[in-house]
């Protein structure tokens, strides 16, 4: 089958041929129609993710959308190694096949995977967002952040604050659910500006950044029982703060990884998320890239694509045959 094949840890996969998956107990074969490009996938392929390095050679890709042998369309967010989703076919646990709402195309479904599902479940399940609470989204112009801003409103947040590097994309979030935006620009008063934008403090912080922005967010938290949901380390792996910073606001610091979320929670969450997108409540910014251009998509994701990249294996040409 045609696939993106990883031969070297940390290097981009090469477009070529890979062995087609065969049946396995409690698994099914999905004919992939679209697959998202995520930082998580690149992290795993580098060998530095805490789950350990992948087998080589292997097909990257943690999730995608496609058709089951009986024709049903499903989203999946788990695959059986070495058959990832960046290929024509993937081996998927039967229990990991999630239903998708009607009225939404395959590329948009794939764009919602991982980052979109993580944003929704972080708010609804891990944070336990309550109606009228105030949500602060760090890294708000990223793929996860943009969905989190809109999802917070869809889930009943009373006020949503979007924070990221100053840009037109940040300011545009005021048309997509953000009640206020705050530029992360290196100034010392970030905590004060976040607190003011949140009108007294955030009840829930969605944090894919860590580092200095996370510390400022903790200092800007609501004074009673704020939940800080940690999803990533785009601004740094380490953060030094005092116990007082936690106690003074009674901050509940919660780590979160979407693949640790129970499958039943993910199933219901993805159905709800895709329904909101189909109804126009949540917009997704995406770009479709042919699977044959996977190396380009890889490098763009490394350097910051600015939009969600989705690989399309259905239109990719057959790779050239290796020389004898």
Buried (B, 14 or more C-beta within 10 A) or exposed (E): BBBBBBEEEEEBBBBBBBEBBEEEEEBBBBBBBBBBBBBBBBBBBBEEBEEEBBEEBBBBBBBBBBBBEEEEBBBBBBBBEBBBBBBBBBBBBEBBBBEBBEEBBBBBBBBBBBBBBBBBBBBBBBBEBEEEBBBBBBBBBBBBBBBBBBBBBBBEBBBBBBBBBEEEBBBBBBEBBBBBBBBBEEEEEBBEBBBBBBBEBBBBBBBBBBBBBBBBBBBBBBEEEBBBBBBBBBBEEEBEEEEEBBEEBEBBBBEBBBBEBEBEBBBBBBBBBBBBBBEEBBBBBBBBBBBBBBBEBBEBBEEEBBBBBBBBBBEBEEBEEEEE
